[in-house]
Amino acid sequence: MEKVYEDPDIGTVVFRKNRRSRRITLRVSPRRGVTVSMPWIVPYKTAFNFFLAKRQWVLETIDRQSEKFKDEPVPTPLEIEAMRAEAKRVLPARLSELAKKYSFEYNQVRIKHNVSNWGSCSRKGNINLNLNLVRVPENLRDYVILHELCHLRHPNHGPEFHALLESLCPRHRLKEKELRKYRLI
Ligand SMILES: [Zn+2]
């Protein structure tokens, strides 16, 4: 059981009920984004308030995680808009192509700009792709798209998810590692 919240600065925050959780925990990962795990009996509202109380910490953690890239130039708003235009031109088309090729059906696709995740897939089958994907090599871009498509069948990162992804995108764990060399800007 999970709920997704779209934070304007952080991007997707996943609230997940977990049978093994004994308390509310908050995790920030460069690839998997921000996740709040909570025991089954805790209401989502309580976990959401917990997240709000730590929101500043989350933003700082994301900053710290990308600190190793701090000497890279920051893009101007004009550059971001150019990336967005390029993203809208190429990403939905590639998503549609890969979905057809492997018989996936998604609902809507949106191009997003945030610094926490390369992509996400909602329970309703909506896929978000980060406009930063236009800055990475095509094989890594395809990896992210296939990763999100596989979430349509497995909305988690369990063994079945990884087996499916590996069958469509060989050596996907290596690609995930390579992707970490790129910073979300
Ligand atoms: Zn995922």
Residues whose N, C-alpha, C, O or C-beta is under 5 A from the ligand:
A	BS01	ZN	none
